[in-house]
Amino acid sequence: MSQRGSLKLRLEVPIDHIKRKLSKVGFLKSNKSYPRFIWLHHNHDQIIHLYNAVFRGFLNYYSFAHNYNRLVSILSLYLKQSCAKLLATKFNLGTMKKTYVKFGNLLESPKKIKFLKPSYKISLKFNSKANPNIAALYGSKSIASLEGLKCSVCGSDYRVEMHHIRAMKDLNPKISYIDRLMVKAYRKQIPLCRSCHIAKHKGIESS
């Protein structure tokens, strides 16, 4: 925050703080974009949704800033490059250039999910409610609210939530259909509708 001329306040995004936060959670390394490998097991759609969630969270939080357009520029660069590098790894493309050639500038998935293309317009407006999607920055606990997920057991898209385990060794695919799905996908989380999730935790799921 700084003052100019006739004592008018100028509110600015702490860019260095943003960079440190991005580095801390794996989007930057040595001041360069870096793939967030913790999301590698997600599909193309989910990866785009997760990156967009982080992007929107920052934009929502700092919507009042006078240097908002600089924030948009920096996040567009670092997050999109990080996403491109992660997709390059996931699909064995080798480089960001080949990733952009294959998926386009907005890294579009086969289901037409695209990387966010935000406005650079400065509004100077405060948003009174924080965007809950910013939680996606700090882990992979749940992406069920980020669109497009269906229950892995029954296919329902109603009240879908994520079932988690602490480690792959905790799975028992011999007696659990859901565990078999998780072993096959090599994932520690899987989307389930509320009914199937409750059945899983009660031990009454179909095997």
Backbone as CSV, one residue per row, in Angstrom:
resi,resn,N_x,N_y,N_z,CA_x,CA_y,CA_z,C_x,C_y,C_z
1,MET,0.846,-1.189,0.000,0.000,0.000,0.000,0.880,1.237,0.000
2,SER,0.542,2.236,-0.796,1.333,3.453,-0.872,0.421,4.659,-0.965
3,GLN,1.003,5.853,-0.734,0.268,7.095,-0.797,0.799,7.957,-1.916
4,ARG,-0.085,8.694,-2.565,0.321,9.581,-3.632,-0.399,10.914,-3.515
5,GLY,0.282,11.958,-3.955,-0.331,13.267,-4.121,-1.215,13.692,-2.980
6,SER,-2.503,13.824,-3.250,-3.459,14.387,-2.304,-3.955,13.352,-1.302
7,LEU,-3.030,12.636,-0.715,-3.325,11.677,0.345,-4.299,10.576,-0.068
8,LYS,-4.346,10.260,-1.352,-5.182,9.165,-1.814,-4.428,7.852,-1.655
9,LEU,-5.110,6.863,-1.139,-4.490,5.556,-0.946,-4.443,4.781,-2.245
10,ARG,-3.351,4.081,-2.431,-3.210,3.185,-3.577,-2.988,1.791,-3.028
11,LEU,-3.917,0.904,-3.271,-3.850,-0.461,-2.766,-3.286,-1.374,-3.843
12,GLU,-2.221,-2.083,-3.508,-1.548,-2.909,-4.498,-1.393,-4.351,-4.025
13,VAL,-1.426,-5.261,-4.972,-1.166,-6.675,-4.700,0.308,-6.847,-4.322
14,PRO,0.609,-7.554,-3.237,2.010,-7.830,-2.873,2.583,-8.938,-3.776
15,ILE,3.081,-8.538,-4.916,3.507,-9.507,-5.933,4.550,-10.490,-5.412
16,ASP,5.530,-9.984,-4.653,6.566,-10.883,-4.125,5.961,-11.920,-3.176
17,HIS,4.971,-11.504,-2.408,4.274,-12.445,-1.513,3.542,-13.512,-2.317
18,ILE,2.908,-13.104,-3.403,2.201,-14.059,-4.263,3.186,-15.072,-4.830
19,LYS,4.341,-14.603,-5.277,5.349,-15.512,-5.832,5.831,-16.502,-4.787
20,ARG,6.036,-16.011,-3.565,6.479,-16.918,-2.495,5.427,-17.975,-2.205
21,LYS,4.155,-17.562,-2.233,3.075,-18.517,-1.980,3.005,-19.559,-3.096
22,LEU,3.151,-19.114,-4.337,3.141,-20.045,-5.460,4.318,-21.017,-5.381
23,SER,5.462,-20.518,-4.928,6.639,-21.383,-4.766,6.414,-22.407,-3.659
24,LYS,5.805,-21.947,-2.571,5.600,-22.813,-1.408,4.735,-24.015,-1.744
25,VAL,3.737,-23.824,-2.614,2.812,-24.925,-2.899,3.086,-25.616,-4.238
26,GLY,4.196,-25.248,-4.893,4.641,-26.057,-6.022,4.338,-25.577,-7.420
27,PHE,3.946,-24.299,-7.590,3.712,-23.782,-8.934,4.945,-23.088,-9.505
28,LEU,5.874,-22.719,-8.623,7.118,-22.064,-9.022,8.295,-22.771,-8.383
29,LYS,9.419,-22.738,-9.087,10.652,-23.269,-8.536,11.796,-22.463,-9.127
30,SER,12.616,-21.871,-8.265,13.704,-20.992,-8.703,13.168,-19.872,-9.594
31,ASN,12.020,-19.347,-9.209,11.365,-18.231,-9.897,10.920,-18.575,-11.313
32,LYS,10.743,-19.857,-11.594,10.239,-20.293,-12.893,9.027,-21.193,-12.676
33,SER,8.127,-21.198,-13.639,6.935,-22.038,-13.518,7.335,-23.505,-13.380
34,TYR,6.547,-24.239,-12.587,6.875,-25.635,-12.292,5.571,-26.429,-12.204
35,PRO,5.539,-27.627,-12.766,4.299,-28.432,-12.733,3.971,-28.881,-11.320
36,ARG,2.709,-28.777,-10.946,2.301,-29.218,-9.614,1.971,-30.711,-9.673
37,PHE,2.994,-31.525,-9.465,2.895,-32.955,-9.720,1.867,-33.671,-8.839
38,ILE,1.473,-33.056,-7.725,0.473,-33.688,-6.870,-0.854,-33.846,-7.601
39,TRP,-1.045,-33.093,-8.681,-2.281,-33.184,-9.470,-2.130,-34.051,-10.716
40,LEU,-1.010,-34.704,-10.876,-0.736,-35.446,-12.108,-1.732,-36.573,-12.361
41,HIS,-2.259,-37.186,-11.307,-3.155,-38.332,-11.487,-4.560,-37.925,-11.930
42,HIS,-4.892,-36.634,-11.873,-6.209,-36.188,-12.328,-6.284,-36.218,-13.849
43,ASN,-7.511,-36.235,-14.366,-7.644,-36.194,-15.825,-7.501,-34.763,-16.330
44,HIS,-7.491,-34.606,-17.644,-7.247,-33.299,-18.270,-8.259,-32.257,-17.781
45,ASP,-9.538,-32.601,-17.780,-10.572,-31.664,-17.336,-10.332,-31.201,-15.905
46,GLN,-10.073,-32.142,-15.032,-9.890,-31.822,-13.619,-8.661,-30.950,-13.392
47,ILE,-7.598,-31.211,-14.132,-6.387,-30.396,-14.010,-6.673,-28.948,-14.380
48,ILE,-7.388,-28.744,-15.486,-7.738,-27.375,-15.889,-8.624,-26.719,-14.837
49,HIS,-9.605,-27.453,-14.329,-10.485,-26.907,-13.296,-9.694,-26.488,-12.057
50,LEU,-8.745,-27.296,-11.654,-7.960,-26.991,-10.459,-7.118,-25.731,-10.651
51,TYR,-6.440,-25.641,-11.780,-5.644,-24.435,-12.041,-6.540,-23.204,-12.125
52,ASN,-7.671,-23.331,-12.789,-8.600,-22.204,-12.891,-9.131,-21.792,-11.522
53,ALA,-9.336,-22.764,-10.640,-9.829,-22.470,-9.296,-8.830,-21.610,-8.536
54,VAL,-7.562,-21.967,-8.624,-6.518,-21.182,-7.961,-6.452,-19.778,-8.564
55,PHE,-6.483,-19.715,-9.888,-6.435,-18.446,-10.610,-7.587,-17.538,-10.160
56,ARG,-8.809,-18.067,-10.194,-9.982,-17.275,-9.818,-9.926,-16.851,-8.354
57,GLY,-9.404,-17.731,-7.506,-9.310,-17.405,-6.085,-8.468,-16.167,-5.841
58,PHE,-7.308,-16.104,-6.475,-6.447,-14.928,-6.338,-7.110,-13.680,-6.917
59,LEU,-7.699,-13.812,-8.094,-8.328,-12.658,-8.736,-9.479,-12.125,-7.895
60,ASN,-10.245,-13.028,-7.304,-11.357,-12.624,-6.458,-10.847,-11.889,-5.216
61,TYR,-9.811,-12.430,-4.610,-9.287,-11.880,-3.353,-8.696,-10.482,-3.545
62,TYR,-8.031,-10.261,-4.687,-7.360,-8.987,-4.927,-8.087,-8.119,-5.958
63,SER,-9.393,-8.267,-6.054,-10.157,-7.524,-7.057,-10.103,-6.016,-6.855
64,PHE,-9.782,-5.572,-5.636,-9.773,-4.149,-5.313,-8.464,-3.450,-5.696
65,ALA,-7.435,-4.198,-6.061,-6.088,-3.641,-6.199,-5.910,-2.755,-7.429
66,HIS,-5.090,-1.721,-7.247,-4.798,-0.821,-8.357,-3.890,-1.474,-9.401
67,ASN,-3.083,-2.441,-8.984,-2.224,-3.156,-9.935,-2.789,-4.539,-10.264
68,TYR,-4.118,-4.629,-10.256,-4.819,-5.879,-10.560,-4.378,-6.451,-11.909
69,ASN,-4.196,-5.579,-12.898,-3.812,-6.068,-14.227,-2.437,-6.734,-14.209
70,ARG,-1.553,-6.265,-13.346,-0.238,-6.909,-13.227,-0.380,-8.295,-12.608
71,LEU,-1.275,-8.408,-11.612,-1.534,-9.710,-11.006,-2.045,-10.688,-12.050
72,VAL,-3.006,-10.246,-12.883,-3.554,-11.102,-13.939,-2.432,-11.567,-14.858
73,SER,-1.554,-10.654,-15.241,-0.464,-10.987,-16.159,0.477,-12.023,-15.561
74,ILE,0.844,-11.832,-14.305,1.781,-12.748,-13.645,1.164,-14.123,-13.447
75,LEU,-0.084,-14.161,-12.971,-0.736,-15.450,-12.761,-0.975,-16.179,-14.078
76,SER,-1.340,-15.425,-15.117,-1.534,-16.044,-16.429,-0.254,-16.727,-16.891
77,LEU,0.858,-16.057,-16.701,2.142,-16.612,-17.132,2.510,-17.849,-16.327
78,TYR,2.589,-17.701,-15.005,3.097,-18.781,-14.173,2.144,-19.975,-14.100
79,LEU,0.853,-19.721,-13.894,-0.083,-20.833,-13.742,-0.309,-21.567,-15.055
80,LYS,-0.407,-20.832,-16.157,-0.632,-21.520,-17.429,0.593,-22.325,-17.844
81,GLN,1.775,-21.772,-17.617,2.991,-22.532,-17.929,3.108,-23.763,-17.043
82,SER,2.779,-23.606,-15.763,2.796,-24.748,-14.844,1.834,-25.825,-15.320
83,CYS,0.640,-25.395,-15.732,-0.363,-26.331,-16.236,0.123,-27.017,-17.508
84,ALA,0.707,-26.252,-18.408,1.210,-26.814,-19.665,2.306,-27.846,-19.403
85,LYS,3.173,-27.559,-18.456,4.249,-28.494,-18.131,3.697,-29.773,-17.501
86,LEU,2.642,-29.620,-16.678,2.033,-30.807,-16.073,1.367,-31.668,-17.138
87,LEU,0.667,-31.044,-18.077,0.027,-31.788,-19.164,1.070,-32.423,-20.081
88,ALA,2.186,-31.732,-20.273,3.274,-32.299,-21.089,3.787,-33.586,-20.466
89,THR,3.893,-33.586,-19.137,4.336,-34.787,-18.430,3.273,-35.877,-18.495
90,LYS,2.025,-35.501,-18.247,0.936,-36.478,-18.202,0.756,-37.193,-19.529
91,PHE,0.885,-36.449,-20.636,0.637,-37.028,-21.957,1.927,-37.299,-22.736
92,ASN,3.058,-37.305,-22.028,4.351,-37.637,-22.630,4.649,-36.802,-23.872
93,LEU,4.407,-35.491,-23.763,4.626,-34.597,-24.901,6.007,-33.957,-24.884
94,GLY,6.644,-33.974,-23.736,8.027,-33.515,-23.673,8.210,-32.036,-23.381
95,THR,7.559,-31.161,-24.125,7.782,-29.721,-23.975,6.461,-28.947,-23.918
96,MET,6.551,-27.714,-23.399,5.373,-26.848,-23.397,4.935,-26.539,-24.820
97,LYS,5.890,-26.335,-25.711,5.557,-25.995,-27.095,4.675,-27.071,-27.724
98,LYS,5.045,-28.333,-27.535,4.257,-29.426,-28.092,2.883,-29.510,-27.421
99,THR,2.833,-29.141,-26.141,1.555,-29.149,-25.421,0.616,-28.091,-25.993
100,TYR,1.151,-26.898,-26.251,0.328,-25.830,-26.827,-0.097,-26.173,-28.264
101,VAL,0.756,-26.834,-28.997,0.404,-27.250,-30.360,-0.747,-28.255,-30.321
102,LYS,-0.695,-29.173,-29.356,-1.713,-30.224,-29.284,-3.036,-29.710,-28.724
103,PHE,-2.973,-28.868,-27.683,-4.200,-28.469,-26.981,-4.592,-27.004,-27.196
104,GLY,-3.777,-26.251,-27.910,-4.096,-24.850,-28.148,-3.599,-23.941,-27.036
105,ASN,-3.704,-22.645,-27.245,-3.175,-21.666,-26.301,-3.854,-21.728,-24.940
106,LEU,-5.112,-22.186,-24.891,-5.837,-22.282,-23.627,-5.883,-23.707,-23.089
107,LEU,-5.031,-24.577,-23.649,-4.860,-25.944,-23.141,-6.174,-26.718,-23.075
108,GLU,-6.987,-26.553,-24.082,-8.346,-27.091,-24.112,-8.376,-28.613,-24.064
109,SER,-9.245,-29.138,-23.199,-9.403,-30.585,-23.074,-10.362,-31.100,-24.138
110,PRO,-10.416,-32.424,-24.344,-11.372,-32.984,-25.313,-12.822,-32.622,-25.008
111,LYS,-13.127,-32.321,-23.733,-14.483,-31.921,-23.356,-14.669,-30.402,-23.393
112,LYS,-13.719,-29.716,-24.020,-13.811,-28.263,-24.240,-13.623,-27.429,-22.967
113,ILE,-12.979,-28.005,-21.958,-12.636,-27.241,-20.767,-11.350,-26.475,-21.059
114,LYS,-11.365,-25.156,-20.846,-10.235,-24.319,-21.222,-9.622,-23.610,-20.018
115,PHE,-8.345,-23.291,-20.155,-7.674,-22.489,-19.143,-8.301,-21.100,-19.127
116,LEU,-8.423,-20.537,-17.947,-9.095,-19.253,-17.758,-8.425,-18.134,-18.570
117,LYS,-9.264,-17.341,-19.227,-8.793,-16.158,-19.943,-9.492,-14.949,-19.325
118,PRO,-8.907,-14.374,-18.269,-9.595,-13.329,-17.507,-9.470,-11.945,-18.133
119,SER,-10.285,-11.050,-17.636,-10.198,-9.654,-18.034,-9.073,-8.967,-17.265
120,TYR,-8.395,-8.036,-17.916,-7.341,-7.263,-17.272,-7.896,-5.958,-16.692
121,LYS,-9.180,-5.740,-16.808,-9.799,-4.485,-16.388,-9.755,-4.328,-14.870
122,ILE,-9.335,-3.168,-14.418,-9.247,-2.874,-12.994,-10.589,-2.334,-12.508
123,SER,-11.183,-2.984,-11.513,-12.502,-2.564,-11.023,-12.430,-1.772,-9.724
124,LEU,-11.381,-2.010,-8.919,-11.211,-1.372,-7.603,-12.360,-1.688,-6.657
125,LYS,-13.047,-2.806,-6.892,-14.169,-3.206,-6.051,-13.750,-4.310,-5.086
126,PHE,-14.243,-4.219,-3.865,-13.998,-5.254,-2.874,-15.067,-6.332,-2.990
127,ASN,-14.640,-7.581,-3.007,-15.577,-8.693,-2.947,-15.708,-9.089,-1.481
128,SER,-16.909,-9.096,-0.971,-17.117,-9.339,0.450,-16.997,-10.804,0.848
129,LYS,-17.109,-11.695,-0.138,-17.012,-13.121,0.150,-15.831,-13.728,-0.581
130,ALA,-15.013,-14.480,0.139,-13.858,-15.132,-0.482,-14.321,-16.265,-1.378
131,ASN,-13.626,-16.445,-2.477,-13.932,-17.538,-3.384,-13.476,-18.848,-2.759
132,PRO,-14.377,-19.815,-2.492,-13.977,-21.065,-1.848,-13.012,-21.889,-2.678
133,ASN,-12.922,-21.621,-3.969,-12.027,-22.399,-4.818,-10.564,-22.191,-4.492
134,ILE,-10.234,-21.133,-3.728,-8.837,-20.906,-3.391,-8.287,-22.069,-2.571
135,ALA,-9.177,-22.847,-1.947,-8.723,-24.012,-1.183,-7.984,-25.003,-2.058
136,ALA,-8.243,-24.993,-3.349,-7.559,-25.909,-4.261,-6.071,-25.651,-4.306
137,LEU,-5.654,-24.462,-3.858,-4.232,-24.140,-3.858,-3.453,-25.008,-2.889
138,TYR,-4.098,-25.409,-1.790,-3.354,-26.025,-0.707,-3.436,-27.534,-0.635
139,GLY,-4.006,-28.182,-1.604,-4.014,-29.628,-1.567,-4.970,-30.208,-2.557
140,SER,-5.180,-31.486,-2.469,-6.090,-32.152,-3.396,-7.192,-32.845,-2.614
141,LYS,-7.622,-32.230,-1.506,-8.629,-32.867,-0.657,-9.935,-33.102,-1.373
142,SER,-10.399,-32.105,-2.115,-11.652,-32.304,-2.821,-11.739,-31.416,-4.033
143,ILE,-12.062,-32.025,-5.164,-12.315,-31.240,-6.363,-13.713,-31.523,-6.873
144,ALA,-14.531,-32.136,-6.019,-15.875,-32.511,-6.447,-16.719,-31.309,-6.818
145,SER,-16.416,-30.151,-6.246,-17.207,-28.962,-6.525,-16.743,-28.220,-7.762
146,LEU,-15.724,-28.706,-8.436,-15.147,-27.984,-9.568,-15.755,-28.365,-10.901
147,GLU,-16.922,-29.021,-10.892,-17.692,-29.371,-12.097,-17.355,-30.762,-12.644
148,GLY,-18.342,-31.309,-13.268,-18.142,-32.436,-14.162,-17.843,-33.782,-13.552
149,LEU,-17.872,-33.932,-12.222,-17.557,-35.233,-11.648,-18.821,-36.056,-11.435
150,LYS,-18.694,-37.352,-11.650,-19.787,-38.287,-11.440,-19.319,-39.403,-10.528
151,CYS,-20.271,-40.036,-9.883,-19.945,-41.147,-8.988,-19.281,-42.270,-9.777
152,SER,-18.162,-42.756,-9.273,-17.419,-43.813,-9.963,-18.114,-45.158,-9.888
153,VAL,-19.105,-45.296,-8.993,-19.815,-46.561,-8.832,-21.112,-46.579,-9.632
154,CYS,-21.973,-45.587,-9.412,-23.306,-45.607,-10.034,-23.482,-44.597,-11.162
155,GLY,-22.528,-43.678,-11.312,-22.602,-42.705,-12.398,-23.436,-41.478,-12.107
156,SER,-23.989,-41.363,-10.911,-24.819,-40.215,-10.562,-23.970,-38.948,-10.454
157,ASP,-24.555,-37.808,-10.841,-23.863,-36.530,-10.679,-24.506,-35.698,-9.563
158,TYR,-25.328,-36.345,-8.725,-26.014,-35.646,-7.638,-25.234,-35.808,-6.335
159,ARG,-24.921,-34.688,-5.707,-24.207,-34.651,-4.429,-22.924,-35.498,-4.472
160,VAL,-22.099,-35.239,-5.458,-20.836,-35.975,-5.588,-19.800,-35.380,-4.638
161,GLU,-19.074,-36.234,-3.955,-18.016,-35.812,-3.044,-16.840,-36.765,-3.200
162,MET,-15.716,-36.411,-2.608,-14.512,-37.219,-2.790,-14.300,-38.167,-1.612
163,HIS,-14.050,-39.422,-1.927,-13.656,-40.421,-0.926,-12.135,-40.485,-0.913
164,HIS,-11.539,-40.457,0.291,-10.082,-40.403,0.416,-9.548,-41.548,1.262
165,ILE,-8.306,-41.884,0.988,-7.547,-42.773,1.870,-6.203,-42.104,2.140
166,ARG,-5.520,-42.536,3.175,-4.224,-41.928,3.500,-3.097,-42.481,2.640
167,ALA,-3.176,-43.763,2.316,-2.099,-44.384,1.533,-2.662,-45.534,0.718
168,MET,-2.013,-45.819,-0.410,-2.470,-46.890,-1.284,-2.462,-48.245,-0.573
169,LYS,-1.569,-48.405,0.396,-1.480,-49.693,1.116,-2.729,-49.965,1.955
170,ASP,-3.537,-48.937,2.177,-4.756,-49.118,2.967,-5.898,-49.747,2.164
171,LEU,-5.721,-49.876,0.859,-6.771,-50.419,0.007,-6.823,-51.945,0.089
172,ASN,-8.028,-52.477,-0.070,-8.205,-53.930,-0.077,-9.047,-54.309,-1.302
173,PRO,-8.432,-54.392,-2.466,-9.177,-54.638,-3.704,-9.838,-56.007,-3.775
174,LYS,-9.447,-56.941,-2.913,-10.036,-58.277,-2.954,-11.484,-58.277,-2.464
175,ILE,-11.835,-57.341,-1.571,-13.189,-57.345,-1.016,-13.975,-56.073,-1.341
176,SER,-13.315,-55.074,-1.931,-13.990,-53.806,-2.179,-13.893,-53.388,-3.638
177,TYR,-15.048,-53.180,-4.264,-15.092,-52.722,-5.656,-14.484,-51.326,-5.785
178,ILE,-14.794,-50.451,-4.836,-14.250,-49.092,-4.868,-12.731,-49.111,-4.726
179,ASP,-12.235,-49.967,-3.848,-10.784,-50.094,-3.693,-10.140,-50.600,-4.981
180,ARG,-10.828,-51.509,-5.676,-10.292,-52.001,-6.950,-10.189,-50.864,-7.969
181,LEU,-11.208,-50.002,-7.987,-11.181,-48.858,-8.894,-10.017,-47.929,-8.569
182,MET,-9.768,-47.728,-7.296,-8.698,-46.826,-6.872,-7.325,-47.415,-7.172
183,VAL,-7.196,-48.723,-6.992,-5.930,-49.391,-7.323,-5.675,-49.308,-8.826
184,LYS,-6.718,-49.557,-9.609,-6.579,-49.520,-11.062,-6.159,-48.134,-11.552
185,ALA,-6.739,-47.097,-10.949,-6.414,-45.725,-11.347,-5.180,-45.199,-10.625
186,TYR,-4.702,-45.934,-9.647,-3.600,-45.537,-8.773,-3.868,-44.150,-8.186
187,ARG,-5.007,-44.031,-7.498,-5.432,-42.771,-6.907,-5.828,-42.965,-5.453
188,LYS,-5.540,-41.972,-4.635,-5.916,-42.006,-3.228,-7.242,-41.296,-2.975
189,GLN,-7.897,-40.869,-4.020,-9.223,-40.272,-3.885,-10.051,-40.634,-5.109
190,ILE,-11.362,-40.666,-4.905,-12.240,-41.059,-5.997,-13.605,-40.400,-5.774
191,PRO,-14.266,-39.919,-6.827,-15.575,-39.286,-6.646,-16.675,-40.318,-6.421
192,LEU,-17.483,-40.084,-5.400,-18.627,-40.942,-5.089,-19.831,-40.060,-4.774
193,CYS,-21.016,-40.520,-5.145,-22.218,-39.808,-4.721,-22.391,-40.042,-3.218
194,ARG,-23.233,-39.247,-2.604,-23.409,-39.339,-1.148,-23.821,-40.742,-0.708
195,SER,-24.739,-41.364,-1.442,-25.228,-42.691,-1.055,-24.125,-43.739,-1.097
196,CYS,-23.364,-43.752,-2.201,-22.280,-44.733,-2.334,-21.167,-44.473,-1.328
197,HIS,-20.939,-43.188,-1.014,-19.901,-42.838,-0.051,-20.270,-43.342,1.339
198,ILE,-21.521,-43.143,1.727,-21.987,-43.629,3.025,-21.908,-45.153,3.087
199,ALA,-22.317,-45.800,1.989,-22.261,-47.265,1.943,-20.836,-47.764,2.097
200,LYS,-19.894,-47.063,1.479,-18.492,-47.450,1.579,-18.024,-47.395,3.025
201,HIS,-18.336,-46.297,3.717,-17.869,-46.149,5.088,-18.602,-47.053,6.067
202,LYS,-19.789,-47.493,5.708,-20.527,-48.440,6.550,-20.159,-49.892,6.237
203,GLY,-19.354,-50.070,5.179,-18.926,-51.417,4.822,-19.994,-52.234,4.145
204,ILE,-20.970,-51.556,3.512,-22.071,-52.295,2.878,-22.086,-52.064,1.359
205,GLU,-20.964,-51.627,0.811,-20.889,-51.421,-0.638,-20.901,-52.761,-1.347
206,SER,-21.203,-52.701,-2.644,-21.147,-53.921,-3.462,-19.699,-54.290,-3.732
207,SER,-19.368,-55.546,-3.679,-18.009,-55.985,-3.925,-17.857,-56.547,-5.324
